[in-house]
Amino acid sequence: MPPECPEVALEGAARGDQAAITTLYRSFNPVLLRYLRHRVGRVAEDVASDVWLLLAPQMSGFDGGVGRFRALMFTIARRRVIDEYRRNGRRAPTVSFDEEYAEAFDQADSSDTEADAISRLTAQSAVEALVRGLPEDQAEIVLLRVLGDLDVEQVADIVGKSKGAVRVAQHRALQRLQETWSQKVVTR
């Protein structure tokens, strides 16, 4: 998809164009689901549906760019995650790849191709492998920065921290990832 397509789709969605809204959904829902699968596990698709339902009324007349739309989407997603934790009265554990793999095949839509399912599972497993050893706040910042493609200021607004605190947490997370993955490098 050319880089200008999400911008064009966002403009169309602001005018109420259903095809543009569909394009936005197809462009942004996969990264939203990856974020939510890490945060709420098995109910990620339900929470994603809630996010889109809350986004829909805000699309009409939306005048920001793609970055601002992503920030809005992840802000709503994070608030829904917090609501989910409160509703369950506990912190939701992250989902391991094995559980996600089994669930994906149990609930696979018959219209999905095998390659599509495998590519989504592979991407999710890569995300899980990267953030598995990080503290929750660092994992969330990395997910928002990488999956959400958000800048430091947007992430700071979403998580309620200063830009400096986000930079420090991201730096520590990346250092930790480097230490973890450099020890796991296989050489021949």
Residue, then its C-alpha position, 0 to 999 in steps of 0.5 A: m500500500p503506498p504511503e499516501c493511501p492511509e492519508v487519502a482514506l482518512e480524508g475519505a473517512a472524515r467525509g463519511d466514505q464507507a470504502a475509506i473507513t474499510t481501508l482504514y480498518r484494514s490498514f490499522n486493525p492488525v497493529l491494534l490487534r497485536y498491541l491488544r493481544h499482548r495487553v488483554g490476551r483472548v479478548a483482544e478482538d472484542v476490545a478492538s471492536d470496542v475501540w473501532l466503535l468508539l473511533a467511528p463517531q470521531m472520524s466524522g470531520f476528523d482533521g488530523g493526519v495519520g499520526r494523530f489518528r494512530a494516537l487517538m486509536f491507541t489512546i482509546a485502546r489503552r483506556r479500553v485495556i484499563d477498563e478490561y482490567r478493572r472489569n476483571g478485577r485483576r491484571a490480565p496476563t500476556v498471552s504466550f505464542d502457544e495459546e495464541y497459535a491454538e486459538a487462531f486456528d480454532q477461530a480461523d475465518s474460512s475466508d482466511t488463507e493459510a499464508d495470511a494466518i501464518s503471517r499474522l501468527t509469525a508477527q504476533s510471535a515476534v512481538e511476544a518474543l521481543v517484549r516478553g522479558l520487559p517490565e510491563d511499562q517498558a513493554e507498553i512503551v515499546l509496543l506503542r512506539v514500534l507497533g503504533d508507530l507513535d512519536v515520543e510525545q504521543v506515547a507520553d500523552i497516552v501513558g500519562k508520563s513525561k516525554g523524558a520518562v518515555r525516552v528513558a523507559q524506551h532506552r532501558a527497554l532497548q538496552r535490556l532487549q539488546e542484552t537479552w538477544s545478544q546472549k541468544v545469538v547463535t554463531r557457527 
